[in-house]
Amino acid sequence: MEIWLSCAVSSLPPISSDLFHSYQTNYLTHFQELMDNKLLQAQVGLWNLAFGYLKTMSFKCALDLGIPDAIYNNDQPMTLSQLHSVLSIPPSKKSHLYRLMRLLTHIGFFIEKSAGACSDPVYDLTAQSRLVIQKNESANILPYVRCTLDNTWLKSSLYIGDWFMQDSKKNPFELENGCTLWEIASREPAVNKMINDGMVGSSCLFNDHIVRYGDNIFKGIESLVDVGGGKGAMAEVIAKNFPHVRCTVLDLPHVVCDNPNDGIVKFVSGDMFKYVPPANAVLLKWILHDWSNEDCIRILRRCKDAIPSREAGGKVIILEAVVGLTSTMTSDESQLLFDMLMLMVTEGEERNENDWKYLFTEAGFSSYKIICTIGFSSIIEVYP
Ligand SMILES: C[S@@+](CC[C@H](N)C(=O)[O-])C[C@H]1O[C@@H](n2cnc3c(N)ncnc32)[C@H](O)[C@@H]1O
């Protein structure tokens, strides 16, 4: 600080000693204020980082209490008093409900409308909270959000630091639970259902886009296998909108066992590392980000074995993030957060275009094309 001051002072015109002292004091005060402001800003940033989990937990609390559904069912914005009276919470919690709603409106999950003359705040839904309404059949991602907020993997986030310090091939989830996510899902029906329902929820926003781009994607395709297709939500949308495409879903036995073979989609149980049923096209939605490069190459090779040559229309359709490539409506942060989720519960990762190119080349494919980007995921076509 002294050096800075003497440099600054040396460039000043000659001045009296009184004036010099007054300059010096002003400089020091100003400098100190700047430093204080910077430090305070840094501290505020740190508070927000350290307590960021309370945003997530307050959001979870709103879901646990059913607040988005309560406002939706009211057909119009709700006052705090109305909200309090329909939720199953005791009268003593009313002022605390206000505090919860204050944070949730601050972070954009709800909106607070002018209360007019009355001092009772009025709350309404935002685009975000509408996405988790139970009755929203066209776009309800509540099951997926519930799944990601479940203790099954929430706990693993506490062990990421420990995991970094251990030279183990197991991911933080395995270190904490002693087995992989897929092993738990195969043993525990409740976890299996939660993941499968969550995946159906995760697809709903993509379904519209698959339909929008489908004329080009499914042109000339007569059969398609959705590998790791879960409950078949996306395959069903494809089969209904593009009836010339016969759709099959391949997944593990515990996932497909109770799926209805109702003629719209055929369910086949199997292991994608061993065999993929033949088809014109293979769909992989949110599969490869669960696996290491070596495993992805093995899966992609099985997919390549299942499809005809490029000239005969063979292709693999991948729906995944391409890190660094997002549509304007979302931020790169979602991709990076998903990547940390993958680090925590799988062997996989979110990949950038070069990473994808490497996998396609190693698996023996000749070229690929990124068809479009939807939110933070892209549709990539890969050709043999
Ligand atoms: C992240 S989920 C994606 C589900 C679906 N594609 C979607 O996006 O809605 C991964 C899926 O891969 C399935 N899976 C995991 N290992 C598999 C294997 N060896 N063979 C076939 N499917 C597998 C899981 O059961 C699960 O349904």
The ligand as an SDF file (V2000), in Angstrom:
LIG
                    3D

 27 29  0  0  0  0  0  0  0  0999 V2000
  -30.1150  -42.5160  -17.0370 C   0  0  0  0  0  0  0  0  0  0  0  0
  -31.2580  -43.7830  -17.3800 S   0  0  0  0  0  0  0  0  0  0  0  0
  -31.8970  -43.2470  -18.9540 C   0  0  0  0  0  0  0  0  0  0  0  0
  -33.2360  -43.8400  -19.2720 C   0  0  0  0  0  0  0  0  0  0  0  0
  -33.8610  -43.3540  -20.5720 C   0  0  0  0  0  0  0  0  0  0  0  0
  -32.9900  -43.4930  -21.7030 N   0  0  0  0  0  0  0  0  0  0  0  0
  -34.2830  -41.9090  -20.4270 C   0  0  0  0  0  0  0  0  0  0  0  0
  -33.4930  -41.0110  -20.7040 O   0  0  0  0  0  0  0  0  0  0  0  0
  -35.4230  -41.6460  -19.9860 O   0  0  0  0  0  0  0  0  0  0  0  0
  -30.1880  -45.1100  -17.8210 C   0  0  0  0  0  0  0  0  0  0  0  0
  -30.9130  -46.3770  -18.2220 C   0  0  0  0  0  0  0  0  0  0  0  0
  -29.9200  -47.3420  -18.6180 O   0  0  0  0  0  0  0  0  0  0  0  0
  -30.3440  -48.6030  -18.1470 C   0  0  0  0  0  0  0  0  0  0  0  0
  -29.1960  -49.5140  -18.0910 N   0  0  0  0  0  0  0  0  0  0  0  0
  -28.1720  -49.5070  -17.2070 C   0  0  0  0  0  0  0  0  0  0  0  0
  -27.3310  -50.5160  -17.4810 N   0  0  0  0  0  0  0  0  0  0  0  0
  -27.8350  -51.1800  -18.5600 C   0  0  0  0  0  0  0  0  0  0  0  0
  -27.4160  -52.3180  -19.3020 C   0  0  0  0  0  0  0  0  0  0  0  0
  -26.2960  -52.9480  -19.0020 N   0  0  0  0  0  0  0  0  0  0  0  0
  -28.1740  -52.7310  -20.3490 N   0  0  0  0  0  0  0  0  0  0  0  0
  -29.3270  -52.0750  -20.6590 C   0  0  0  0  0  0  0  0  0  0  0  0
  -29.7740  -50.9810  -19.9930 N   0  0  0  0  0  0  0  0  0  0  0  0
  -29.0370  -50.5410  -18.9490 C   0  0  0  0  0  0  0  0  0  0  0  0
  -30.9310  -48.2740  -16.7860 C   0  0  0  0  0  0  0  0  0  0  0  0
  -31.7450  -49.3100  -16.3010 O   0  0  0  0  0  0  0  0  0  0  0  0
  -31.7000  -46.9990  -17.0940 C   0  0  0  0  0  0  0  0  0  0  0  0
  -33.0060  -47.2680  -17.5150 O   0  0  0  0  0  0  0  0  0  0  0  0
  1  2  1  0
  2  3  1  0
  2 10  1  0
  3  4  1  0
  4  5  1  0
  5  6  1  0
  5  7  1  0
  7  8  2  0
  7  9  1  0
 10 11  1  0
 11 12  1  0
 11 26  1  0
 12 13  1  0
 13 14  1  0
 13 24  1  0
 14 15  1  0
 14 23  1  0
 15 16  2  0
 16 17  1  0
 17 18  1  0
 17 23  2  0
 18 19  1  0
 18 20  2  0
 20 21  1  0
 21 22  2  0
 22 23  1  0
 24 25  1  0
 24 26  1  0
 26 27  1  0
M  CHG  2   2   1   9  -1
M  END
$$$$
